[in-house]
Amino acid sequence: MVSPADILGPDGPLARCVPGFAPRAAQQHMAEAVADTLAEAGALIAEAGTGTGKTFAYLVPALRFGGKVIVSTGTRTLQDQLFHRDLPTVREALKHPARVALLKGRANYLCLHRLDITLLEGRLRSRRLVSDLQSIRSWAGRTRSGDIAEVAEVPEDSTLWPLVTSTADNCLGSECPAYSECFVVNARREAQEADLVVINHHLLFADMALKEEGFGELLPAADAFILDEAHQLPEVASNFFGLSLSGRQLLELARDAQAEHVREAGDMRDLDEARGKLEKAVADFRLSLGSGEGRGTWREVLERKGVRAALANLNAQLVELNRWLELAAPRGKGLDNCWRRGTALLERLELLSDPAGEEYIHWIDIFRRSFTLHLTPLDIGETFRGKMQAHRSAWVFTSATLAVGDSFKHFADRLGIEDARTERLESPFDFQSNALLYAPPALPEPNTPQYTAAVVEAALPVIEASRGRAFMLFTSHRALQIAAEALRGRIDYPLLVQGEAPRGELLARFRQLGNAVLLGTGSFWEGVDVRGPALSCVIIDKLPFASPGDPVLQARVERIRSQGGNPFMDYQVPTAVLALKQGVGRLIRDVDDRGVMMLCDPRLLTKPYGRLFLKSLPPMARTRALADVQAFFEDEPAAAVGDLS
């Protein structure tokens, strides 16, 4: 039988069918490791550096496996790329008849029932939303999948989408008048019948947590799970194995109660009055939290003046609305669903209002106009290990960033993975020749007030040398805003700033302009793929340690300390190393890419743990001399390059 390595080799079907395909030893090695893991129903943790071609490396053995395979990704972008581009390419090359399916969470599919309600209400606030609604209505009559990603003209962050899609809360299920045409039901049916299903981590964990949003029948039938972008799994798992309640969920209940009241019980004025009082209580509770944004421990926030009273009022108004919904429920399926949702949200609010047990982190996320209360498990390792054992299947975890130095212990411990085979596959790209790591000299310590200003001053000549074409990545929004103000009027290149336009629009403009400088925070550190000379320089302001004031971090630090561990070296440093690797990964995305990585944080060289960060990065030439950076961009030999001392 032909091996996966042969299929990916110079004489294999992919080399014959895929233009520009180049055999890569690391890709072939990974494919063999995946095939062995699938055959043995084992576990594999594989870090595959940029350019390894890990997608083909797992799709080839997955298609040939013979059992049912679930491939899960961290982002919808990669999910769509996998299903619409990579999977058809490999299937065609292998001439493989496998049945494949794409399955997303229900919020990614048009809900015909909610579309009808929104059309009937006619209460949209702007002409743009009205125009977008007509586009969706027209598309609804043509689409086969109902996947909202097909509607490119309506932005993915449009406030219209929540009005025409469903959630686990507001879905009517089999009692929906549009159930026979439901896109979610059809997608799930196709997934159940398929040999290989492409899903995302949120759907995977929703299913594992036995929440309604999950499929419920998909996971038990799988013989193998391949989890790409696996570095995201611990955080996603923590969210789904915990409990949360947001102001948005409460307002959506109020809105749906109003819509169903108009349709099915327009004479019940008390219900509509109770709905209005709940909306006001949600707004009042947000006001009681103060004008700032950020995270805080629930215990501390609860002690703020007025919070307890606002919480009690919020609870009372939810009780009152739910009482009227219970009376109205017999009048229609929509009202009955609202009553059941109200009951569930009330139970959740009561649970989240009380102090949490020792195994949970009780915290609140405060946004400009909303909030989310959370109960997050301190440790999800045991829970996830139990889920793996419940599904006696093969498990493959892969990403470009899983190892800290040469060790996978941090990742494996967080998920409770035991006895896994590990592989660290270096990128085939020539980082030594095509990339330069620059650590600018004489920068102050990152905790000094003028640090960001100093970073900007050090970055200006680098931006000039690179002729724009740069990402500046920051660890905080405050630093980003300081840098944006400092750069305005001081560079001759277009300045793009996160928050001034949607993320997708900023990236499209960056690629199109070809000489822009883009300033971003967390969401630009990973999942961003800009190939070619448009991105030739990445500047990172600080080592990406989590904020010490973060309540989730504080709780985990205390837990590790109480168990006799070293929270800084056991948790904070490894987590920051993986985050830095993601940021550095933006620089070289293709075999011909060249660029400079500027790491500004002096702790990289002055602290002992800095060596671990450096050891975890690709083998780039290193320098502390600005002249070497300028020579690199002038394409001149840089004899002094190679030393950070």
N, C-alpha and C positions, 0 to 999 in steps of 0.2 A: 504494500500500500504506500502511496506517495505521502511523504511526511509534510507537515506544515512548513518546515524549513525549505523543502524543495519547491513547494508552491510559491513561496516568497523569494525564491532564488532567481538567478539570472536566466534560467531556461524555463521558469514556471509560467503559469497562465497569466499572472498579474503583470509580469514583465512584457508579455505579448499583447495584453489588452489595454493596459493603462499607460497613456502617453506620459513620458518623463519618469516612469517608475524606475527607481534605483534600488537594487538589493542592499540590505543593511544587516550586518551580522547581529546587531543587538535586537533588531526586529525578529529575525529568524529564531534567535535564542529564546525570546519571550514567547513566541508562538508555540515552541516546543514545550516550554514550561506550562503554558495555559492548557495545552492538549493533555499533558500528563496529569494536571490537577483535575481536569474534567473527568478523565478516565478513572481516576482514583477516588473521586468524590472528596478531594482534599481541600486545603486552603492555601492560597498563594497571595503574598503581598509583593507587588512589583512596582518599583519606582522606575519610570521610563523617561529619561531626559528629553527635552525638546528635540523634535526631529527623529525620534526613534521610530515613529510610525506605529504607536501602540494600538491604534484603532484597528488597522488591518491585522496586527499581531494577535488580537483576541477574536476578531470576526471570522477569520479563516478557520480556526479550530472550533469555534462556536457553531458555525454552519454545518460542519462535518460531524459534530458530536453525536447526533442521533436522538438526543433527549430534548426536553423543553428548556429553553434558555431565556432568562431575564437579563437584559442589559440595562443598567440604570446609570444615568448621568446626573451631574449637578445642576446643569442649566438647560433651559429650553432651547437655547441657541445650539448647543452641542447635540441635544436630542434630535432636533430637526436636521442638523448636518449629518448625523449618523444614519437616520432613516431615509432621508431624501437623496443623499449623495454617496456616502461611504458604503452603506449596505447594498444598494443596487449595483455599485461597481464590483464588489466582491462576489455577489451572487452571479452576475453576468460572466465574470472571469471563470468562476468555478462551474458554471452551467448547473447551478444547484437549485432544485425545485422547492426549497424550504418555504413554508408559509410564514410571512412576517407581518407584524402589526406594530402600530404606534399608539401608545396610550398615555394620555396626560391627565392631570387633575381636572375635575369637572369645571373649574373656573376658566379653563382654556377652550371650552366648547359653548357655542351659542345655545341658549335655552329658548326654544320657540314660545313657550308659555310666557316667560318674562318679557320677551320681545313684544308679544301681543299686549301685555299690560302697559309697557312703556309707550307703545304707539297710541293706546287708548287714553292714557293720562295726558299726554301732550303738554308736559310741564317743564320742558327743557329750558335752560337759562340763556342760551346763546344761539345765534344763527349757525355757528360752527357745529354745535352739538346736533342741531336739527338736521343739518346737511349730512353729518356723519351717520345719524340714525337712518336716513334714507338710503345711504350707501349700504349699510348693514342689511336693511330690509330687502334691497335688490339682490345682494349677495346670498341672502338666506334662501332664495328661490333657486339658486344655481349650485350651491355647495353640496358635495357628497359627504364630507367629513364633519363640517361644522366647526372646524378648527379656526379660531379667530386669528391665528397667525396668517391666514390667507388674505386678510383684509389690510393690505399694506397702507392704504390711505388714511386709516384711523389709527392714531398713535397708540402704542401698547399701554401707555399710562393714562389714557383718556378716562375721564370720570363716567363716560357712558358705558364702558364694559361691565362694571358691576351691576348695571341696571338690566343687562340683557344676557347675563350668564348666571348660573346658579352656584350655591354653596351647599355644603352638607346640611346647613341649618335650614335654608329655604327651599330645597328641592322637595317636590311633592311625591317623588317616587312613582310607583305604579298607579297612583291615583291622579297623576297629572293628565289633563286633557290632551296633551301632546305626546304622551308616553310612547305611542307606537312609532312616532317619528324621531324619538329622542336620540341626539347625536352621541351622548355619553353612553347610553345603553348599547347602541350599535358598535361603538369603539370597544367597549368591554367584551361584547360578544366575539368580535374579531380577534381580540387579544386571547380569549380563552381557547380559540380554535387554532391559534398560530403556533409554530415551532419556535420562533424567536420573537420576543416582544421587547420593544424599546420603551422604557419608562424613565422617570426621574426620581431622585432621592426622596422628594417630598411625598410622592405617591407610594414609594416603597415603604417608608416609615409610617405613613398613614395606615397602610394595610397591616403592618406589623403591630401597630398600636390598637388595631381593631376598631378604628374610627370609621364612621360611615363614608368618609371621603374615599377610603380605600376600596379595593376591588373585592377583597374577602375570599374570592375563589381562585385568584391568580397565583398567589405565592405557594399554597400547598401543592400545586400541580407542577412546580418547577423542579427540574433536576440540577440546574446550575444557575448561579447568580454571578454576573460580571459587573462590578461596580467601578465605573470610571469616575474621574475627579473625586477619588475616594478621600482626599484630605478634608473634604467638607462634611464627611459622615458624622463625626462626633458632635458637631454643633447642631446639625439637622436632627440627629437622633435625640439630643437633649430636649429640643423643642417639642418633638412629637411624643416622647415618653413622659412629658410633663403636662401641665394644665395652664390655660391662658384664657383671658377674657378682655376684649377691647371695646373702647367706646364706639368704634365703627360697627361692631356686631350689634350693639344695643340700638344704634341709630338705624341700622338696616332693618331690625325688627320693627321699630316704630314706623319706618317708611312703608314696609310691606303690610303692616297692620292697617295703615291708612288706605293703601291701594285696595286691599281685599275688603275693607269696610265700604268703600265706595261701590265696589262691584257687587257685594253680597249682603250688606247690612247697613245701607246708607241712613237708616232711621235711628241708629244707635249713637246719638250725639255724645253720650258719656264715654263711649269707647274712643271716639276721636279726641275728646278732651283729655282723656288719660294718656293717649299717645303723645299729645303736645306737651303734657307735663313731664313725661319721661325724657323727651328731647331736651327740655329745659334743665332737667336734673343732670343729664349727661354733661351739658355745657357748664353747669354750676360746679360739678365735681372737678372738671378740668380746670376751671378758674381757681378752685381751692388749692390746687397743686402748685400754684405760683406761675410766674411768667416765663421761667426758664425751661430749657429742654434737657434731656439726659436720662440717665438711669439712677435709681436709688433703691436702697433696701426698703421694703414695705414697712418694717418696724419704725424706721426713722421718719419716713414720709407721713405715716399715720399720726405722728406726734405734732405735725405742723398745725397751726391754728386753723380751725374750720374744716379740716379734712374729715374728721370723724362725723361731724354733723352732715356734711355734704354726702358722705358715703351712706349714712342712714337714710337720707332723703332719696338717694338714688335707689336703694333697696326698696323703700316704701313705694316709690312711683312704679317700679317694675312689678311689684306685687299687685298694685292697683290695676295696671294695664292688663296683667295676666288674668286677673279676676274677670274683667270685662271680656277678654278673649275667650275664656272658658264658657261664658254665657253665650257668646256669638258662635262658638265652634260648630254647633249643629247646622248652621246656615250654609256652610260650604267647606270644601276641602282646603281652600286657601286659608280661611280663618282657623280651621282646625289645626293646620300646620303651624300657624303663628302661635297658637296657644301652646302647642307642644314645644316649640322653640323657646317660648317665654319661660316655660317650666324648667327646661334644661339650663337656660341662662341664669335663672334665679338660683338654682342649685349650685351652679358654678360660682356665682357671685358670693354666695354664702360660704363656700369652701375657701375661696380666695380672700375673704375678709378676715378669717380667723388665722391665728399664728400657725406657721408651718412646723412640721416635725423636723427632726435633725437631719433626715436624709434628703431634704429639699431646700432649695434656695428660694426665698420668697422676696420678689422684687417687682419694681414697676418701671416701665419705659414711658417717659413723658415726651410727647411730641408737641409741635406748635399748636395743634388744634385737637389732639386726641391723646389717648393713653392706652396702655396694655398692662394688665396685671398678670404676673407669671408665678407659677410654681415649677421650678426646674430641678430635676434630679441632680444631686451632687455627683453621682457616679452612675453612668449608664452601661458600664462594662458588663456587669452581671446580667442585666436585662438583655443586652444585645447578644451575649454569648448564649443565653437561653433560647433566643429566637433562632440563632444559627443551629443549635442542637435540635430544635423542634423541626426544622427543615433539613433533614439529612441529605444535603445537597453539596455540590462543589461550590466553593466561594473564591472568587478572584477579586482582589482589591488593587486598583492601579491608579497612578497619578504621576505627574512630573515632580511632585513634592510630598514625599512620605518619610524619607530618612532624615535623621539629624546626625550629621557626620556620616558614619557608615551604619548607624543603628536604626532599627525600626521599632525599638522598644516603646517609645512615646506613643506612636500611633496604635500599636497592638494593645498596649495596656488600656488606653482610653476606650477601646471597643471590646475589651475582654477576649481578644483573639489569642488562642493557644495553639502551639504546635504547627504554625504555618511555615511553609517554605518561603524564603525571601530572596528577591533578586533586585540588585541595583544596576540598572543599565544606563551607562553614560550616553550623553547626546553624541551623535556622530558629527555634529557641526564642529568646525575648527575654531573653537573659542580662543585658543592661544594666538592664532594669527589674526582673527577677525574682530576680537573684542579687547577692550582695555578697561581695567578697573582703576578708577582714579579716586584716591582719598585725599581731599584738599587739606593742606596744612593749616595750623594756627586757628582752627575754629574753636569757639568756647564750648563749655559743657552744655549739653542739650537743655538743662534745667535753668539756664540763665535767661533773663528777660529779653535780651537782644539776639537770641540764638537764630530765630528765623530771618531776621534782617541780615545777619552774618552769612547765612546760607545763600540768600539772594545775591549778596555781593560776590560770594565765591562762585556762584553759578553763572553770573552775567558773562564773564569771558569765555566760559565753556559754551554757552548758548550762542555767542558770537562765532566761536570756532566751528560749531556744528551747523551754523547758518539756520538757526531755528531747529526744526525737525526733532523736537524734544518733548518728552513727558517729564513733568515734575510731580512726583508722588509724595504726598504728605500723610502723616499719621493722625492729623486732626484737622477738622474744618476751620478752626481758628487760625492755625498756621497757614492754611491755604489762603484764607482771606487776607492775612497780613502780606503774604508773598504777592498775591494778585495786585494789591494796591501799590506795593513797592516796585512792581515790574511795569505798571502802566506808564507809557510814555518813555520808557528807558530801553526798549528793544525795538528793532526795526522789523519784527516779524508778527504775524497775527497771534493774538493771545486768546486762548479758549479756556474758560473757567467752568469747572463743574458747578452745576446749579443754575447757570445762566441759560442753559438749553438742555433738552433731554439727552441722556447719555449716548443713544444711538446717533442723534443728530451731530453731537460734538465729534464723535469718531468719524462719521462720514465727512464732515468738514475738514477734519485733521488730515484724512487721507487725500482729499481733493486738493487742499491747499498746497501740500507738499513741503511747506517750510514753517508750519505753525508750532507754537509752544502751548501744550495742553497741561493745565493744572488739575490734579484730581486727588481724591482720597480713596477710601477702601474699595469701592466698586471698580476702580480702574487698576487695582493691583493684580487682579486675576481675570481670566476669561476674555482678555482683550488681545486680538490678533491683528497687528499691523505689520505687514511684510514689506520689504523693500526699503529704499532710502528715506521715505517719508518719516520714519522713526529711526533715528541714528544715535540718539542719546537719551538715557534714562537717568534722572537725578532723584535720589531718595534722601529726604531730609533727616530721618532718624531711624534707628533700629526699631522695628514695629512691635514694641512691647505694649501689651494691653494697658489701658488706663488703670492706675492703682486704685482709683475710686470706683471702679466697676464692681457692683455688688456680687456678680457671678464669680469674678476673679477673686474677690475678697473671701468668699465662702470656700472656694476650692483651695486657696492658700491656707486658710485656717484648718481645713480638713487634712491636708498633707502634713502640716506642722504637727497636728495632734497625733498623727500616726508615726511621728519620728522622722519624717522625710525633710528634704530641703526644697521648699516650694519654688524658690527662684531657679535652681538648677534642674529640678525634676519636672517643672511645669512651665514656668514663665519663659525661660530661655528656649527650650525646645519649640514652644508655640511661636515665639518670635522668629526663630530660625526658619520655620516652615513658611511663615508669612513673608519673610524677606525673599526666600527662594521664589515665591510667586511673583513678587515685584520685579526681581532680576530677570525672571523668565519673559518679561515683555520685550526685552532688547533684541535677541537673536531669534527670529522666527522662521528663517529659511537658510538654505545652504550658502547663499550669496550675501546675506545680510552682514553688515559691519556696524560697529557702534561702540560708544563709550558708556560705561556704567559708573556714575558718580555717586559714591556713598559718603554722605557728609558727616555722619556721626563719628566723633573722635573716639568713642568707646570701642569701636571696631579694633583699634590698635592699642588703646591704653588699658583696657580691662582684660583679665585672663580669659573670660568667656568669649571675647572677640575672636579668638582662634577657632572656636567651634563654628561661628558664623562663616568665617573664611573657608574653613574646611568643607562646608556644605555647598559652596558655590562652584560653578563650572571653573575649569582651570584657565582663567584669563591671565594675560600679562597684567602686571600691577605697577602703579606709579603714584608718586605724590607731587610730581612736577607738572605744572600747567603747560609748560613747553612741550611735554610729551603728548598731551592731549591735542594741542594745536598742530603738532607734527603728524599725529594720527589722522586728523581730518584733512591735512594737506597731502596725505598719502605719501609721506616721507618716512624713511627708516628712522626709528626711534631707539637708538642704541642704549639709552639709559633705562628703557622700560624694563620692568621685571622686579622691582624692589619697592616695598612700602615702608622700609625702615627709615 
